[in-house]
Amino acid sequence: MTLRIAKITCPAWALVTTSLLFFLAVTAMGQGKPAGAGPPPNNNPNLDDRIRQVDEGRLRSAETNARGDERNQKLVQDAIANMKEDFSRIQVLRNDIARSLVARKPLDYKLITEQTAEINKRASRLNVYIQARAPDADKDNNSTEMKDDEVIIELVRLCKLIDSFTENPTLKNAAIVDSKDLAKAKENKANADRDLLAIIRLSNSLRKKSESLKLSR
């Protein structure tokens, strides 16, 4: 069995941060001008009053924009913190599974159910931000009639998928993508999408199978 204990890494999330900021900017633009923005209607004959109203409107607009920027920044920071936590935790769970397989311990289906359920939850949450697309993704075997050695094969496959996803250059080097390497970056992103979706499907399939096998023992 060619499984190793992977070094836990946390990639640079610059690409994701940029995407989130772009989304938030578009959302803010779609909401129109904030209340009080721009000069008031030209219906006040008193020039001093009009200038004062314009100044007050600008102040209100600046305050509204500042609050919006703070909220957007908080959303981005929270999203990145969640992603880092999920990314690291998936690697920890992968290593726990690998250690048990390498040690040839008897399969603990209760533990496998818990591990694969958490991997599925965290991978699915990652995908909320990454929005992986893989139209030609392979289908997993959904049969719950499996033997121990078949479960082991699937667990090894899950570990290797996690390795492939967490070591993808798109996640590790998102902040330094050269324009001349754009085609390669797109290929890496497609591979990351495919791996993440495969992790979500396979972890869910293994959770169901181990749950069934746990109840039958």
C-alpha positions in Angstrom: 0.0 0.0 0.0 1.6 3.2 -1.2 0.1 5.7 1.3 2.2 8.3 3.1 1.4 10.7 5.9 1.0 14.0 4.1 2.4 17.3 5.4 -0.4 19.6 6.3 -0.3 22.8 4.3 -2.5 25.8 3.9 -2.4 27.5 0.5 -2.5 31.1 -0.5 -6.1 32.1 -1.0 -5.4 35.3 -3.1 -7.4 34.0 -6.0 -10.4 33.2 -3.9 -10.1 36.6 -2.1 -10.1 38.4 -5.4 -13.2 36.5 -6.5 -15.0 37.2 -3.3 -14.1 40.9 -3.5 -15.3 41.0 -7.1 -18.6 39.4 -6.1 -19.1 41.7 -3.2 -18.4 44.7 -5.4 -20.9 43.6 -8.0 -23.5 43.0 -5.3 -22.9 46.5 -3.9 -23.2 48.0 -7.3 -26.5 46.2 -7.9 -28.0 47.8 -4.8 -27.9 51.3 -6.4 -26.7 54.5 -4.7 -26.8 54.6 -0.9 -29.3 56.9 0.7 -28.2 60.5 0.7 -25.7 60.1 -2.1 -25.4 62.9 -4.6 -26.7 66.4 -4.6 -30.3 67.1 -3.5 -32.9 68.2 -6.0 -32.5 71.8 -7.2 -35.6 73.1 -5.5 -34.1 75.2 -2.8 -33.7 78.9 -3.7 -31.4 79.4 -0.8 -27.8 78.8 -2.1 -26.3 78.4 1.4 -28.9 75.8 2.4 -28.3 73.9 -0.8 -24.5 73.8 -0.3 -25.0 72.6 3.3 -27.4 69.8 2.1 -24.9 68.7 -0.6 -22.1 68.6 2.0 -24.3 66.6 4.4 -25.3 64.2 1.6 -21.6 63.6 0.8 -20.9 62.9 4.5 -23.7 60.4 4.7 -22.6 58.8 1.5 -19.0 58.5 2.8 -20.2 57.0 6.1 -22.5 54.5 4.2 -19.6 53.4 1.9 -17.2 53.0 4.9 -19.7 50.8 6.7 -20.2 48.8 3.5 -16.5 48.3 3.0 -16.1 47.1 6.6 -18.9 44.6 6.2 -17.4 43.3 2.9 -13.9 43.0 4.4 -15.4 41.1 7.4 -17.2 38.7 5.0 -14.0 38.1 3.1 -11.9 37.5 6.2 -14.5 35.1 7.7 -14.7 33.2 4.4 -10.9 32.8 4.2 -10.7 31.7 7.8 -13.4 29.1 7.2 -11.7 27.8 4.1 -8.3 27.6 5.8 -9.9 25.6 8.7 -11.7 23.2 6.3 -8.6 22.8 4.1 -6.4 21.9 7.1 -9.0 19.7 8.8 -9.5 17.6 5.6 -5.8 16.9 5.6 -5.8 15.9 9.3 -8.7 13.4 8.6 -6.9 12.1 5.5 -3.8 11.4 7.6 -5.8 9.7 10.3 -7.3 7.4 7.7 -3.9 6.7 6.1 -2.3 5.8 9.5 -5.0 3.2 10.2 -4.7 1.7 6.7 -0.9 1.6 6.8 -1.0 0.0 10.3 -3.5 -2.6 8.9 -5.9 -2.0 11.8 -9.3 -3.7 11.6 -11.8 -1.3 10.0 -13.8 0.7 12.5 -16.9 1.5 10.6 -18.2 3.9 13.3 -15.0 5.9 13.0 -15.0 5.7 9.2 -18.6 7.0 9.1 -17.6 10.0 11.3 -14.4 10.7 9.3 -16.0 10.6 5.9 -19.1 12.6 7.0 -16.8 15.4 8.2 -14.7 15.3 5.1 -17.9 15.5 3.0 -19.2 18.5 5.1 -15.9 20.4 4.9 -15.3 19.7 1.2 -18.9 20.8 0.4 -18.4 24.0 2.4 -15.1 24.7 0.5 -17.1 24.3 -2.8 -19.5 27.0 -1.7 -16.6 29.4 -2.3 -14.6 27.6 -5.0 -17.7 26.7 -7.1 -16.0 23.7 -8.7 -17.2 22.7 -12.2 -16.5 19.3 -13.7 -19.2 18.3 -16.2 -17.5 15.0 -17.1 -16.9 13.8 -13.5 -16.8 10.0 -13.0 -19.7 8.4 -11.1 -18.9 6.5 -7.9 -20.2 3.1 -7.1 -23.2 3.6 -4.8 -23.7 0.0 -3.9 -23.7 -0.6 -0.1 -22.9 -4.3 -0.6 -19.1 -4.2 0.0 -16.4 -6.2 1.7 -13.7 -4.9 3.9 -11.0 -5.0 1.1 -13.3 -3.0 -1.2 -13.8 -0.4 1.5 -10.0 -0.2 1.9 -9.6 0.4 -1.8 -12.1 3.2 -1.7 -10.4 4.8 1.4 -7.1 4.7 -0.4 -8.6 6.4 -3.4 -10.1 9.1 -1.1 -6.7 9.7 0.5 -5.1 10.1 -3.0 -7.8 12.4 -4.2 -7.2 14.6 -1.1 -3.5 14.6 -1.8 -4.1 15.6 -5.4 -6.5 18.4 -4.4 -4.4 19.9 -1.5 -1.2 19.8 -3.6 -2.7 21.5 -6.6 -0.5 24.4 -7.8 -3.7 26.5 -8.3 -4.2 26.6 -4.5 -0.6 26.8 -3.6 0.5 29.5 -6.0 -2.7 31.5 -6.6 -1.0 34.8 -5.9 1.8 34.4 -8.5 0.1 33.2 -11.7 2.0 34.5 -14.7 0.0 35.6 -17.7 2.1 33.3 -20.0 1.1 30.3 -17.8 -2.6 31.1 -17.9 -3.4 28.0 -19.9 -1.6 25.8 -17.4 -3.3 27.7 -14.5 -6.7 26.9 -16.1 -5.7 23.2 -16.4 -4.7 23.1 -12.8 -8.0 24.8 -11.8 -9.9 22.2 -13.8 -8.0 19.4 -12.0 -8.7 21.0 -8.6 -12.4 21.3 -9.5 -12.5 17.6 -10.6 -10.7 16.4 -7.4 -12.9 18.4 -5.0 -16.1 17.2 -6.6 -14.8 13.6 -6.5 -13.9 14.0 -2.8 -17.4 15.2 -2.1 -19.1 12.3 -4.0 -16.7 9.6 -2.7 -16.8 10.7 0.9 -20.6 10.7 0.8 -20.6 7.3 -0.8 -18.2 5.9 1.8 -20.2 7.4 4.6 -23.3 5.6 3.5 -21.5 2.3 3.0 -19.7 2.4 6.3 -23.0 3.4 8.1 -24.6 0.3 6.5 -21.7 -2.0 7.4 -21.6 -0.6 10.9 -25.3 -1.5 11.4 -24.9 -5.0 10.0 -22.0 -6.0 12.3 
